[in-house]
Amino acid sequence: MDSTTSVLSAAMVIKLVQIYLITPLCFAFIIFNRLSRTQHWAWDIFWSVYALNRIILFYLSKGENVLFWLFLNAVMLALEGFALIMLSKSYARYPERIKKIYAYVPFFTIFPLTLLGYFTPETMPGYELLGIFYGQYLALLILGAIMIFFGVTLIRKFRGFMRSGIVIGLIITLSGISTAFSLAGKFIPLLFSVQLVLNIFLVIALFIAYILFRIEDEIRKRSELEILYNNIANNISNVALVRLTESGQEVFCSPLAIKLFSRVNDFDDIEKKLEKPEKFRECITKALNTGEICHLRTRVKQKEFLIYIYPGKYQTKRIVDIAFLDVTELLDIEKQLREENNKFKKRLDEQLEFFSNIVHELKSPLTIIKGYAEMLESSATVDQKRMLLSIHQAVEYQLDLINNLLEVSKLQAKKSKLNIEKIDLSELIADVAYQFADISTRKGVKLEIEERDLPHEFYTDPIKLKRVLVNLLDNAFKFTTTGKVRLSIYPHNEGVYFEVKDTGIGIKKEFLAGIFDRFTKVEEPVNYNLNPSGTGLGLFLTKELVELLGGKIKINSEYGMGTTVSFTISNKKRES
């Protein structure tokens, strides 16, 4: 009785050791494998099943829901065998041979044998007194053999270069021995004592393996990064890279850096070749003290360099990575571009001045022609008046074209300036409306003005604002034969909102996207009986002027129904 009690107590000790020590380590391996992203997926299955099986055996020993836990145990043993075979295939020299021999062992051998051992009363011949079921024993023996085979495979695979792999191989080998003789150990005290020692050793070995695995993985990652760093540094043609410790000891020096400085044993070797050594030393000190990237520009061997200093750590030592970027060619190109840009600006100014002179020369005779036409109109016959009207319209068109071209040229050359004044918006609107009174009466198109709560003080460029409103109203009347044109003005946030809405023919959707582009003219059907003559500069110029005034313009239109153009400009205070 005492012997049985001691065996049961020892068995409970083994289960407690497994569930509280081995299980957490197994899950730690799983987490680390996923973070590492370099391990075979079958390792996750193996460590999961290995841990879960310890938990299942613990609950199985309590004697509750026995059938459920026995079934789960059979599944876990089969999955453990499957994971080991997949890993053996990955690590062994002859994976195809393993695939042929062990491909179906876990599910089609271990699983049914385990269930057969649990749920049949048949015992092994000659071992009736031991109470060992034949199927269960055979299943564990097969699984133990697979574990021993894989453990030895791992030891051979990693011998001489990966200590954690050897330790894990040893763990799986010993665990395989323990598994193979686990049932017999319940009835043979010597084997049971060996199992107890093996389980305690497994905990220690698993912990050591985990620590070694973490260390080796970190070393491997650092080694890969260092190789990558060296490859990049050695193959960059215009960047010299140097890595020095805090005390100035060389860690790495790229071929271009060696060519540039001959040798780099400390910071002094670099400073001797620099035009501004004191600034370089200040940058090094600042980077090490603050942990921030520092940069400067200086000359090295008659060439211009940008120097970037990156503080960091390497093998527990504080280091600085120093990158020397040769910008000599870039600065030469920048200088050439600046010179070309200045030449271009000069030519543009000359062209603008020439163009302005031509425009003024053209305006003078046109103004004279317009004046004579108006003088002759009072004494002209009906036919003569019709001809004089044609002359007057042609002159107006030419003057409008010249003025638009001149304004566009100024805007494009950034020569158009704002002349901010305090204005009376109501007075400016009335002035604009008066200009269109005659055309409104002549065409029978009503002009409506809607004003709401306009500010008493408003600062803007009155000439440019008036030009915008005249352009928009002119367009509205040009494309409206019946109905009305309405100009609405009211406060909006810190500025004023303007809207010109007409009941004209509208614009087709396909033309709206580019309506504010330069030289855009929308061709309309002849049956509208319109005369939409123009240069295609009106709306482009309007948009440019609105943006110069600090606003934004938008247009909405429905073909056959009319068009609405709106914009908002801010109230600009007079600059002192």
ROTI-356750 format. One record per residue: residue in three letters; y, z, x of N, C-alpha, C in turn. Coordinates in steps of 0.2 Angstrom, whole numbers, plus 5000, padded with zeros to 4 digits. Atoms other than C-alpha are relative to their C-alpha. Example, Ala and Ser with C-alpha at 12.3 -4.5 7.8 and 13.67 -1.06 7.14 Angstrom:
ALA499450005004497850395062500650005004
SER499449994996499550365068500550034996
This chain:
MET499450005004500050005000500650005004
ASP499449994996501250055014500149935004
SER500050074997500749885023500449954996
THR499850055005501149785007500850014999
THR499349995001502849875005500449985006
SER499650024994503349845023500149935000
VAL500050075000502949665021500549974995
LEU499550025005503949645005500750025002
SER499349984997505449745013500249955005
ALA499950054995505349625028500249934997
ALA499950065003505249475016500750004997
MET499350005003506849535007500550005005
VAL499550004994507749565024500149925002
ILE499950074998507349375028500449974995
LYS499650045005508049315011500750025000
LEU499349975000509549425013500449975006
VAL499750034994509849355031500249934998
GLN499950085002509649175024500649994996
ILE499550025005510749185009500750025002
TYR499449984998512149285017500349985006
LEU499850034994512249215034499949935001
ILE500150074999511349045035500449964995
THR499750045005512048985019500749985001
PRO499250014998513949005023500049955006
LEU499950054994513648915040499849934998
CYS500250075003512748775031500649964997
PHE499450035003514248745020500649995005
ALA499550014995515448765035499949935003
PHE500250074997514448615043500249944995
ILE499950055005514648515027500849985000
ILE499350005000516548545026500349965007
PHE499850034993516748505045499849935001
ASN500250075000515748345043500449954997
ARG499650055004516848275030500750005003
LEU499350004997518448325039499949955007
SER500250044994517648235055500049934998
ARG500150075003517148075045499649965005
THR500450044995516048025060499250024999
GLN500749985001514348105054499749974995
HIS500450045005512948025044500050044994
TRP499949975006513048055026499450054998
ALA500649965001511248125026500050075003
TRP499949934997511848275036500250044994
ASP499849975006512748325020499550024995
ILE500549995004511248315010499550065003
PHE500549954996510148415023500350074999
TRP499749934999511448555025500050034993
SER499949985007511748565006499350034997
VAL500749985002509848575002499850065003
TYR500349954996509448685016500450074998
ALA499749945003510748815009499850024993
LEU500249995007510348794991499350034999
ASN500749985001508548814994499950085002
ARG500049934999508948985002500250054994
ILE499749975006509849034986499450004995
ILE500650015005508348974975499550055002
LEU500649954998507049074985500250074999
PHE499849935001508149234983499950014993
TYR500049995007508249214964499250004998
LEU500750005001506349164964499750065001
SER500349944998505949324972500150064994
LYS499849955005506749424957499549994994
GLY500550015005505349354945500349984993
GLU499750025006506549294932500149924999
ASN499950075000506549114925499649965005
VAL500450024994505149074937499949935000
LEU500250075000504648904931500649955002
PHE499450034998506448844932500250005007
TRP499850004993506748904950499549975004
LEU500550044996505048834955500149935000
PHE499950075000505448664949500649985004
LEU499550014995507148674958499850005007
ASN500250004993506348724974499649945002
ALA500450064998505148574973500549945001
VAL499550064999506648454971500450015006
MET499749994994507548534985499649995006
LEU500550014994506048524997500049925001
ALA500150085000505848334992500749975003
LEU499450034998507748304995500150025008
GLU500049994993507648395012499649965004
GLY500450054996506248285018500349935000
PHE499650065000507248135012500549995005
ALA499550004995508748185022499849995007
LEU500350004993507748215037499749935002
ILE500250074999506948045036500549955002
MET499450054999508647955034500350025007
LEU499749984994509248055049499649985006
SER500550024994507648015060500149935001
LYS499950074999507947835056500649985004
SER499450014997509747845062500050025007
TYR499949974993509447945078499449985005
ALA500650024996507647885084500149935003
ARG500050064996507347745096499749944996
TYR500450065004506147645084500150024992
PRO499949985007506947675066499649964995
GLU500450045005505947535058499350034999
ARG500649975000504347625063500050064995
ILE499949945004504947785055500149984993
LYS499950025007505447695039499449984997
LYS500650025003503747615037499550064999
ILE500449945001502847785040500250054995
TYR499849955004503947905031500449984994
ALA499650025005504847805018500050034994
TYR500149975006504047875003499850075000
VAL500349935000503448045009500450054996
PRO499649945003504848165002499850004992
PHE500050005008504848114983499349994998
PHE500750025003503048044981499550045003
THR500549954997502148174992500250074999
ILE499849935000503148334994500150034993
PHE499949985006503748344977499450014995
PRO500549985004502148324967499550055003
LEU500449954997501148424980500350074999
THR499749935001502348574978499950024993
LEU500249985007502248564959499350024999
LEU500849995001500348554960499950075003
GLY500249944997500348704971500350064996
TYR499749955004501448804959499750014993
PHE500350005007500648754943499349994999
THR500850005001498748744946499750065003
PRO500349944997497548884949499549995005
GLU500450024994496548784962500250035006
THR499849984993496548864979499649965005
MET500350034994496048804996499350035001
PRO500749974999494148814999500050045006
GLY500149954994493748965010500650055001
TYR499449965000495549045007500150034994
GLU499949985007495249114990500450075001
LEU499749935000495749294996500750005002
LEU499350014998497349235004500549984994
GLY499650025006497949164987500449945002
ILE499650054999498649014995499849934996
PHE500250065004498748864984500049945005
TYR500150054996498248704992500649955000
GLY499550055000499548584986500750035003
GLN499449974997501048704990500050005008
TYR500150004992500348735008500149935003
LEU500050064997500148555011500749975000
ALA499350035000501848505005500550045005
LEU499649974995502648635016499849985007
LEU500350024993501548585031500349935001
ILE499750064998502148405029500850005001
LEU499349994999503948455027500250035007
GLY500049974993503748565043499949955005
ALA500150054995503048425052500649955001
ILE499450055000504548305047500650045004
MET499549964997505748445053499950015007
ILE500249994992504848475070500149935003
PHE499950064998504848285072500749985001
PHE499250014999506748265069500350045005
GLY499749964995507148415079499949985007
VAL500250034993506248345094500449945001
THR499650064999507148185091500750015002
LEU499349984998508848265091500150025007
ILE500049984993508448355107500049955005
ARG500050064995507948195116500649965000
LYS499450045001509448105109500650025003
PHE499449974997510748225115499950045006
ARG500149964994509948295130500549975006
GLY499650024994511148295145500749994998
PHE499350015001512848265136500350034993
MET499849965006512948355119499750064998
ARG500449945001512548535118499950024993
SER500149995007512848555100499449974997
GLY500550045002511648415096499350035002
ILE500749974997510248505107499950064996
VAL500149935004510548675098499849984993
ILE500250015007510448595081499349975000
GLY500750024999508848505086499550055001
LEU500449944999508148665092499950044993
ILE500049965007508648755075499549964996
ILE500550045005507748615065499350005002
THR500749994998506248625076499750064998
LEU500349945002506048805074500050024993
SER500049995007506448805056499449964997
GLY500650045002505048665054499450045001
ILE500649964998503848785063499950064994
SER500049955005504348925051499849984993
THR500250025006504248815036499249984999
ALA500750025000502548745041499550064999
PHE500549945000501748925042500350054995
SER499749955004502849005029499650044995
LEU500549975005501449035016499550055004
ALA500549964996500249095029500350065003
GLY499649944997501549215036500050064995
LYS500049955004501449315020499450055000
PHE500749965000499649375023499850015007
ILE500149984993499649375042500550035004
PRO499449974998500749505049500349985007
LEU499750034993500949425067500449944998
LEU499650065002501549265059500650024996
PHE499549985004502649355047500650035005
SER499649974995503449455062500449945004
VAL499750064997503749285071500549974995
GLN499650035005504549215055500750045000
LEU499449965001505749365054500549995006
VAL499650014993506249345073500349935000
LEU499850075000506449155070500650004995
ASN499450005005507649185055500650035003
ILE499449974996508749305065500349955005
PHE499850044995508749185079500449944997
LEU499750065003509149035067500850024999
VAL499349985001510749135062500549995006
ILE499650004993511349155080500149935002
ALA500050074998510848975084500549964996
LEU499650045004511748905069500850015001
PHE499349984999513349005073500249965007
ILE499950034994513248945091500149925000
ALA500050075001512948765086500749984996
TYR499450025003514448765074500650015004
ILE499449994996515648835087500049945005
LEU500150054995514948705100500249934997
PHE499950065003515048565087500849994999
ARG499250015001516948605083500349995007
ILE499750014993517348615102499949935002
GLU500250064998516448455106500449944996
ASP499650055004517248365091500749995002
GLU499350004998518948415096500149975007
ILE499950034994518648365114499949924999
ARG500150075001517948195108500749974997
LYS499450035003519548165097500550005005
ARG499550004995520648215111499949945005
SER500250054995519748095123500149934997
GLU499950065004519847955110500849985000
LEU499250015000521747985108500349985007
GLU499850024993521947985127499949935002
ILE500250074998521047825129500549954997
LEU499650045004522047745115500750005003
TYR499449994997523647815123500149965007
ASN500050044994523247745140499949934999
ASN500050085002522747575133500749974998
ILE499450025003524347565124500550005006
ALA499649994995525347625139500049955005
ASN500150054995524547505151500149934998
ASN500050075002524747355140500749984997
ILE499350015002526647375135500449975006
SER499750044994527647245145500750035001
ASN499349984998529347315143500250084999
VAL499949935001529147505141499650035006
ALA500349954995528747625156499950074997
LEU500249935003527847785151499850055005
VAL500249954996527747945160499950064996
ARG500149945003526948105155500050065006
LEU500049954995527448265165500050074997
THR500049935002527148445163500750035000
GLU499349965000528548575160500350015007
SER499849994993528548605179500149935004
GLY499950074997528648415183499449975003
GLN500650034997526848385188499849944996
GLU500250065003526248215184499350004996
VAL500650005004524948195170499849924999
PHE500150075001525048005167500649965002
CYS499550044998526047865174499849934999
SER500250075001525947685167500249955006
PRO499850044995525947535179500749985001
LEU499350025000527747485174500450065003
ALA499649944997528347665178499950005008
ILE500250004993527447655195500549955004
LYS499650064998528347485198500750025001
LEU499249985000530047565193500250055004
PHE499849944996529947725202499650015006
SER500550004994528647695216499550064999
ARG500549945001527947875213500450054996
VAL499749955004528248015201499650065000
ASN500349934999527748185207500350054997
ASP499649955004529148275198500649974997
PHE499450035003530748255189500549975005
ASP499550034995531748225205499849935002
ASP500250074999530748065208500349954995
ILE499750045005531447995192500850015001
GLU499349994999533248075194500349965005
LYS499850044994533447985211500249934998
LYS499950075001533347815203500549994994
LEU499550005006534547855188500750005002
GLU499350004999536347815187500350074997
LYS499749945003536647975176499450055000
PRO500649954999535348105183500150074996
GLU499949945003536248255176499950004992
LYS500150015007536148185158499350004998
PHE500750005001534348155160499750075001
ARG500249934999534048335166500250044994
GLU499849965006535048405151499549984994
CYS500450025006533948295139499350035001
ILE500649974999532348365147500050074998
THR499949935002532948545145500150014992
LYS499950005007533548515127499349994996
ALA500750025003531848435122499550065001
LEU500549954999530848575130500250064996
ASN499849945003531948715122500049994992
THR500050005007532148645105499449974996
GLY500650035002530548545103500249934996
GLU499750065003531648395097500049945005
ILE499950064996531648215103500749995002
CYS499450014997533048175115500049935003
HIS499950074997533748005121500649995003
LEU499450024997535047935132499949935003
ARG500050074998535547765139500350015007
THR499850004993535747735158499749945004
ARG500250054996535447615172499550025005
VAL500549994995533947605183499949935004
LYS500150064996533947475197500449944997
GLN499550055003535447375190499749974993
LYS500250025007534547365173500250064995
GLU499949955006534947455156499450024997
PHE500649975004533647575149500250054995
LEU500049955005533547675134499450055001
ILE500649954998532547835138499950054994
TYR500249955005531647935125499650055002
ILE500449954997530948105129499750044994
TYR500449975006529648175117499650075003
PRO500349944998529148365119499350004997
GLY500649995003527348415116499550045004
LYS500549964996525748495122499449965002
TYR500650044998524248435132499650055004
GLN500549954997522748545136500350075001
THR499749935000523748705132500650005004
LYS499450014996525148645144500649974996
ARG499450035003526948605138500149945004
ILE499850064997527348425142500549964997
VAL499550055003528648285140499749935001
ASP500150074999528248105137500649975000
ILE499350044998529647995144499849934999
ALA500150085001529747815138500749975002
PHE499450044998530947695147500049934997
LEU500050075004531347545136500649965004
ASP499650044997532147405146500449964994
VAL499650035005533647345135500549955003
THR499650044997534447235147500149934997
GLU500050075003534047065139500350014993
LEU499749995007534447145121500750005001
LEU499349995000536147195127500449935002
ASP499750064998536447025135500149954993
ILE500050045007535946945118500550024995
GLU499549975004537047065109500749985002
LYS499350024997538547025120500149924998
GLN499950075002538246835117500149994993
LEU499950015007538146855099500750034998
ARG499349985001539746955099500549955001
GLU499550054998540646825108500049944996
GLU500150065004539946685097500350024993
ASN499749975006540446795082500850005000
ASN499250015000542246805088500249935000
LYS499850075000542346625092499949974992
PHE500150035007541646585074500650034996
LYS499549975004542946705066500749975002
LYS499450034998544346625076500049934997
ARG500150075003543746445070500150014993
LEU499949995007543646515053500750014998
ASP499349985002545446585053500449945001
GLU499650074999546046415060499949964994
GLN500250045006545146325046500450024994
LEU499749975006545846445033500749985000
GLU499250014999547646425040500149924999
PHE499950075001547446235040499949984993
PHE500250015007546646235023500650024995
SER499449975004548146345016500649955001
ASN499550054999549346225024499949944995
ILE500150065004548546075015500150014993
VAL500049985007548446164999500850014998
HIS499350005002550346204999500349935001
GLU499750075000550746025004499849964994
LEU500250045006549745964989500350034994
LYS499749975006550546094977500749974999
SER499350025001552246034981500149944996
PRO499950065005552145854974499750014993
LEU500349995006551045914960500550044995
THR499549975004552446034955500649964998
ILE499550045001553745904956499849954994
ILE500350045005552645784945500050044993
LYS500049965006552445924932500750014998
GLY499349995002554345954932500349944997
TYR499750065003554845774929499649994993
ALA500450025007553445754915500350054995
GLU499749965005554245904906500749984998
MET499450035001555945834908500049944996
LEU500150065004555445664901499850014993
GLU500349995007554545744886500550004995
SER499549995005556145784877500249934997
SER499750075003556745594875499449955000
ALA500550055000555045514875499749984993
THR500350025006554245414861499350034999
VAL500649975001552645464853499449985005
ASP500550024995551545354864500250035007
GLN499849974994552545414879499850075001
LYS500249935000552245594874499350015001
ARG500749994999550445564873499849995008
MET500150014993550445494891500250055004
LEU499749944997551545634897499550065000
LEU500549955001550245754890499450005004
SER500650014996548845674899500250025008
ILE499749994994549945684915500050085001
HIS499949924999550345874912499350035000
GLN500749974999548445914909499749995007
ALA500350014993547945824925500350045005
VAL499749964995549245914935499850075000
GLU500249935001548746084927499350015003
TYR500750004997546946044932500050005007
GLN500050014992547345994950500350075003
LEU499749934997548446154952499550064999
ASP500549955001547046264945499549995005
LEU500550014994545846184957500250025006
ILE499749994993546946204972500050085000
ASN500049925000547246394967499450035001
ASN500749974999545446424965499750005006
LEU500350014993544946344981500350055005
LEU499649964995546346444990499750075000
GLU500249935001545746614982499350015003
VAL500750004997543946574986499950015007
SER499950004992544346535004500250075003
LYS499849934997545246705006499550054999
LEU500549955001543846804998499449995005
GLN500550014996542546725008500150025007
ALA499849984993543546755024500250075000
LYS499849935000543846935019500850015001
LYS499250004999545746895019500350024994
SER499749985006546046935001500150085000
LYS499949935000546847115000500250024993
LEU499849975007547147224985500750035001
ASN499449975000548947274981500050044994
ILE500149955005548747434971500750024997
GLU499449975003550147474959499850044993
LYS500149975007550347584944500349954995
ILE499850055005550347474929499950034993
ASP500049995007550547484910499549954997
LEU500550055002548847414904500249964993
SER499850035006549547384886500549945001
GLU499550064999550947274893499749955003
LEU500450054996549747184905499649964995
ILE500450035005548647144890500449954995
ALA499650045004550047084879500349945003
ASP499850054996550646974893499549945000
VAL500550055000548946894894499949974994
ALA500150035007548746874875500549954999
TYR499550055001550446784875499949935003
GLN500150064997549846654887499549964996
PHE500550045004548446604874500250004993
ALA499850005007549446614858500049934998
ASP500050075001549746424859499449974999
ILE500750035000547946374862499650034994
SER500449975006547346494848500349974994
THR499750035006548546414835499849935000
ARG500250075000548146234841499349994998
LYS500750015002546246254840499850044994
GLY500249965006546246374825499550055001
VAL500549954998545246504834500450065001
LYS499649935000545846684831499950045006
LEU500149954994546246794846500150074998
GLU499949935001545946974843500050055006
ILE499949954995546547124854499850064997
GLU500249935003545647294852500150045006
GLU499949954995546347434862499950074997
ARG500249935003545747614861500250055006
ASP499849954996546547764870500049985008
LEU500050034993547047674886500450065004
PRO499749954996547647794900500749985001
HIS499350014999549547814903500149985007
GLU499950024993549347794922499349975002
PHE500650034997548147664929500349965006
TYR499950034993548147604947499549945001
THR500550054998547447434951500549945003
ASP499650064998548047254957500149964994
PRO499950035007548847184942499949925000
ILE500150075000548847004948499349985000
LYS500850015000546947004952499750014993
LEU500349985007546547094935500249954995
LYS499850055005547646964926499649945001
ARG500450064998546746824935499350004997
VAL500749995003545046894929500049994993
LEU499950005007545646914911500149924998
VAL499850075001546446734911499449965000
ASN500650044999544846654918499550014994
LEU500549985005543746744905500249974993
LEU499750025006544846704890500049925000
ASP500050074999545046524896499449974998
ASN500750025002543146504896499950014993
ALA500149985007543046584879500349954995
PHE499750055004544246464871499849935001
LYS500250074998543646314880499349984996
PHE500750015004541846334872500050034993
THR500049975007542346404855500549954996
THR499750055005542846274841500250034994
THR499849965007542846394826499950075001
GLY500249925000542846584823500650035004
LYS499549954997543746704835499750015007
VAL500149984993543946764853500350075000
ARG499849935000544046954855500050035007
LEU500049974993544647054870500150084998
SER500049925002544247244869500150035007
ILE499949964994544847374881500050074998
TYR500049925002544447564881499750035006
PRO500249964994544147704894499350005000
HIS500749994999542447724902500050045006
ASN500149954995542047874913500750005004
GLU499450004996543447864927500449945000
GLY499650075000543947684924500149974993
VAL499950045006544247554910499549954999
TYR500550055002542947444901500449944997
PHE499750065003543447264897499449964997
GLU500550055003542547144886500349944996
VAL499750065003542846964881499449974996
LYS500650025004541746914866500349944996
ASP499850065004541746734858499549994995
THR500550025005540946654843499849925002
GLY500150064998540646494853499349975001
ILE500750035000539146384858499550045004
GLY500549964996538346514870499849965006
ILE500350034994537346484885499350015000
LYS500749995000535546444886499750055006
LYS500249954995534446574895499949975007
GLU500150034993533946454909500650005005
PHE499450014996535746444915500350075001
LEU499749934999536146634914499950035007
ALA500149974993535346684930500549985005
GLY499650034994536446574941500749994997
ILE499350025003538046574930500650025004
PHE499549974995539046674943500049975007
ASP500150034994538546564957500649945001
ARG499450054998539846444966499849934997
PHE500150075003540046274958499549994995
THR500550005006538946314943500449974994
LYS499750035006539346204928499549994995
VAL500550015005538346214912500249944996
GLU499850065004538246044904499850014993
GLU500149995007538346044885499949944996
PRO500150075003537845914872500749984997
VAL499350035001539245794868500250014992
ASN499949995007539045824849500550064998
TYR499549945001540045994851500749985001
ASN499350024999541545884855500550045004
LEU499649964996542145994869500249965006
ASN499850034993543045954885500050065005
PRO500149944995542246084897500249985007
SER499950024993543146014912500150065004
GLY499949944996543146134927499749985007
THR500250014993542746154945499350035001
GLY500649964999541246274943500250065004
LEU499849944995542246404953500350064996
GLY499749955004542946504938499750075000
LEU500449945001541546624935499850035007
PHE500149974994541146644953500650045003
LEU499449974998542946684957500150064996
THR499949945004543046804943499550065002
LYS500549954998541446894949500350035007
GLU499849984993542146904967500650054999
LEU499449965001543846974960499850074997
VAL500349945003542947104949499750055005
GLU500349964995541947164964500550035005
LEU499449984995543547174975500450064997
LEU499649955004544347284961499550065000
GLY500549945000542747404963499650004993
GLY500350005006541947344947499349965000
LYS500650045001540347254941500049964994
ILE500050045006540247114929499349984997
LYS500750025003538847064917500249954994
ILE500050055005538546924904499450004995
ASN500650015005537546914888500249954995
SER499850055004537446764878499349974996
GLU500650035004536346684864500349934998
TYR499850075002536346494862500249994993
GLY499950015006537246444847500450054996
MET499749945003537946614843500650035004
GLY499449984996539246654857499850045006
THR500149974994539446744873500550065001
THR499649944998540046914879500050025007
VAL500049984993540646954896500450075001
SER499749935000541047134901500050025007
PHE499949974993541647224917500350074999
THR499649935000542247404921500350005007
ILE499749994994543447434935500350085000
SER499849934999543947604942500850015000
ASN499349994999545647684942500250025007
LYS499949994993546247674960500750035001
LYS499449974999547547794965500449965006
ARG499650044995548947724976499950045007
GLU500149974994548647754994500650025004
SER499349984997549947855003500149975007
